[in-house]
């Protein structure tokens, strides 16, 4: 194998695939990235953790086709530190089985493992296929991803639940995430071909890697899925992942439908005030209290060790008065996804789930559980 590749092209592709590789691996081959130099003037890079695999192609001048595997993180660090705009020569030395990397006056020799040992992730039959605009997919991920649970014991919450819905003749592709403390539900137009897809839970790591792939992409991304696997394909990159084998809870039961007490605040002023006041709250609870009196809402926090903080902001509402507590981090995570100028809180009482709406996105619904303060 022998080829020449431009640093930026290799760095971009390596940046996508190396993050799939776990820092600590008991199986040595899973620490490696597979490099395939093909006659179509491309180098294909593949990385996997056995649950997720990413393949990406980068343009290269291939003198001699071939394949090998080498340390993903080591190769990424080397390429990252080479001079911007430089050309990189990569050669597999047949006699020693090592990979030689040359760029300018720099020369590196890396150990390799046999390409035959690199695992191939079987996709199986992916019966459902459709394409979705990358902008729509980014929106679904960004507006729900913050609510994905990191609690491994409730593994079925460790991802985004995606399914097709038909409510009052309105067909949508819906993404839902919850960690038991907050919930995010977002709809987008149902792509053609997605009408009969099964409800699937896309793992948290897969969502993160997918978001990196579509960061700078426009146009369509092709999606194929079954009950157990999903594949995304765009711009010379293919991401294949296992799905979470579990049942997502009946999230509709959590979304309140009779919260008639409406509170509206300026998004920017509210977010800034919560951020300032929460500085004083304890690291464990991160609790803040919202108190309404007249047209003023007071945000406050108390800490036995640190002290107290409060700030008043203007508010519009139809309540007599209320005191309600929330986890400030949960509130800020949610507020970041609000695109409009105002946030609308729909409340029942200080101990019931609170519904939150975006003034500019009627297809986004958020729920946050209050806490005692």
Secondary structure, DSSP 8 states (H G I E B T S, - for coil): -EEEEEHHHHHHHHHHHHTTS-SS-SSGGGGEEEEEEETTTEEEEEEE-SSEEEEEEEE-EEEE-EEEEEEHHHHHHHHHHS-TT-EEEEEEETTTTEEEEEETTEEEEE-EE-GGGS---------EEEEEEHHHHHHHHHHHGGG----GGGGGGSEEEEEEEEETTEEEEEEEEE-SSEEEEEEEE--TT-TT---EEEEHHHHHHHHHHTTT--SEEEEEE-SSEEEEEETTEEEEEEB--S----GGGTS-S---EEEEEEHHHHHHHHHHHGGGS-TTT-EEEEEEETTEEEEEEEETTTEEEEEEEE-EES-S-EEEEEEHHHHHHHHTT--SSEEEEEES-TTS-EEEEETTEEEEEEEE--B--
